[in-house]
Amino acid sequence: MFGRSKPVVLESYGHRRKRGRPPRWLVLLLSGVAVGVAGVLVVQERYLPPRLSASESSKLRTAYDTTEAERKRLQEALGEAERKLATTTTQNKALQDELAGSRTRIERLNQDLATTVEALPPDPRGGTVEVRAGKFTVRGGSLVYDVVLARDRAGNKPTTGVLQLQVVGSSAKSPQATVALKPVPLSFTSHEVVSGSQPLPEGFKAREATVQVLDRPAGRALGMRVMLVK
């Protein structure tokens, strides 16, 4: 009865825990971590895009850099094209203004020419088309001519035909020779100044020119006049 007494151990939770078993809270924590990792893996495998390897990531980066460089190049090209378009628009506006000014000057010159033609002496021969004036010179073996034509009763419908020049002169073979030059097409309403040059035979010396206005080559005469070659 009076032997050695044993120490009494008090349990704070009211029961004894088996030795070697982990705490319940640690088990729950580890279980939650495992479930979370498994969920992440399942989501990645089923719903997210597949993960790229190192080589695939490198290729993707290279493709991105190439695309970005091309985008910048195209952006610069677009800016250059916009600048050129602005410059072209400005130039076109200047050309349009210049064209409008040229048309205005041409209209004024036509009016001045019509006034000058009206002031010229009438064709003594008359005719449907009057040969009001003409200038003929020989230069470099060619006959250079300026002929002023006018219609007596000008209408809206233009007169069409040809201008036929016959040059009288002398050559080494004959002291009196006539050369018919190539017909010149005509189409005018009220007046027309026909200018040009045509070659003469070699050694031909022109003295006078007969101006004929025909409705067609070798056709009906609409007007005629003989003038000196100076």
Buried (B, 14 or more C-beta within 10 A) or exposed (E): EEEEEEEEEEEEEEEEEEEEEEEEEEEEEEEEEEEEEEEEEEEEEEEEEEEEEEEEEEEEEEEEEEEEEEEEEEEEEEEEEEEEEEEEEEEEEEEEEEEEEEEEEEEEEEEEBBEBBEEEEEBEEEBBBBBBBBBBEBEEEBBBBEBBBBBEEBEEEEBEBBBBBBBBBBBEEEEEBEBEBEBBEBEBEBBBBBEBBBEBBEEBBBEBBBBBBBBEEEEEBBBBBBBEBE
